[in-house]
């Protein structure tokens, strides 16, 4: 979970914003991400939804250390997908 902590500490993202990130919302080469969704929990139910306000939907620059942490995380996630095979349910989330 190193990448989660690095991203949270260097970007100022809220917990729900971090957990709602999808790989399609991240531009590693451009060092930026787009907040499009949030992920919240209601007891044992996890829900992905739009942010509360229009201002919450935004683009955020990423530090070089966050980009590198996400690259390493993505590589590890790909290994885990291959190891799990067809049982892995891929929803495109960065932090599944």
N, C-alpha and C positions, 0 to 999 in steps of 0.2 A: 504494500500500500504506500510505498515511498512516493510514487508519482502523485497520488491523491494529496498527500500532505504538502509536497513541494508546490503543487499547483494552487492549493488552497492558501498557503502562506504567501506566495509571491503574486497572486492575482487579486486577492480580496473577494473571491467568489464565496457565496453563501453555500451552506451544506447542500441544500436542495438543487442549487445550480450546478454544483460539482457532480452530484450523483446523476443528474439529468443529461449530462454531456454525452453526445454521440460522436463517433469518429467523423461523421460527415459534417460536423460543426467545427472541426478543428483544421486549421491550415498550419501544419508544422513548418513548411518552407517559408511561409509568410509570417510565422511567429504570432499568430492571432487566433482567437476563438470567438465563436458567436453563441451567446446565450439565447437559446430558442425554447427550451423546455426546462422544467424542474421536476424533481422526483421527490415525492413525499410519502410518508407512511401513516396509515391510520390503523394502529394496532399491528396486525400481521399482514395487512393489505398494503401493497406498494402501488402507487399511482403516478403516472407520468402525465403532466399537464402543462399548459402555458403559464408563463409567469403572471403574477397578479396585475402588473401594470405594463403599459407600453414602454416605459423607460427602463424596465427590467430587461427587455429584449435589447441586447447591445453587443457591440464588438469590444473585445478586451485584448490588449497586446500581451504577449507572453515573454517572460525572461528567457535567456538562453538556457539557464539551468532547468526551467520548466519544460522547455522543448526537448532537451536531452532526456529528462526523466520520462516524458511521455513516449518518446521513441523507444526507450528500453522497455517500458510497460507494454507498448504495442507488440513488440517482438515476443515478450513473455506470454502475452495473451494469445498470440497466434500459436505458440507451442502448446498451450493448454487446450486450445480448440482441436488441434491435430490429435493430441493424446486422448481427448474425450470422444472423438469421432462423431457419429451421428447423434449422440445423446446431448451434445452441446447445443443449447438454444441460443442462437445469436440474434440479439436485438440491436446490435450496433452500439451498445453502451460502452463508454470508455471504462467505467468502473462497474463491472457487472456483478 
